[in-house]
Amino acid sequence: MKIISLVPSITETLFDFGLTSATVIARTKFCIHPADLVKNVAVIGGTKNLNIEKIRSLKPDLIIANKEENEKLQVEDLMKDFKVWVTDIETLEDNQHFISALGRLLNKEKLALDFNQKINSIFTEIEILNPKKAAYLIWKNPYMTIGGDTFINEILTKLGFENIFKNRKRYPEISMDELQMADVIFLSTEPFPFQQKHIDEVLKEFPAKEIRLVDGEAFSWFGSHLMKVEHYLKALSLQS
């Protein structure tokens, strides 16, 4: 089977299942993990700017995409010629179903079960006592945050934080004034590369608030990646 992955976390999960570049024949430029293996895989553009002709030339047996990560029109174009699996991951339950389905596809059901048990254990061991109100920023100019229907919101909630924008959808723009309601403000390292200087900027507006730079991959990469950030997530939850 020849597979093309259009999503970084899916690419990583495929390799974690033990596949090689003989099976995973193409990836996006944002598919950076595992570095020693993806370097041998052809690049077919970005997640939202795919090189359709290059994909066609590779004649894959399966393309794995994601509803949120990839552009609908490009995916529909590929569906005319190839089998495309469009994943849609908003919750940990969705993620569990994805890993199980991938395990069945690859005849690696036992490994999929192991992955799911490992991920489930991370969150079942977290005790939530008094959730802090939190804002999670993903973009600057304009500031953008996460709504309640996102995978990031799911992880944030499971770690013991209450998203103050949980009643909004997807990735809304917000004003600086709206952050006043939060006890803690998270600045994510992706997709906007927030850094210490941005923490300093927000602190000028809210000198008494808790501002943290957080690993965007730990919150937004679904699939097997969650297993690798267990200690990071648990440490973060202890601070909630």
Secondary structure, 3 states (H helix, E strand, C coil): CCEEECCHHHHHHHHHCCCCCCCEEEECCCCCCCHHHHCCCEECEECCEECHHHHHHHCCCEEEEECCCCCHHHHHHHHCCCCEEEECCCCHHHHHHHHHHHHHHCCCHHHHHHHHHHHHHHHHCCCCCCCEEEEEEEECCCCEECCCCCHHHHHHHHCCEEECCCCCCCCCECCHHHHHHCCEEEEECCCCCCCHHHHHHHHHHCCCCEEEEECHHHHHCCCCHHHHCHHHHHHHHHCC
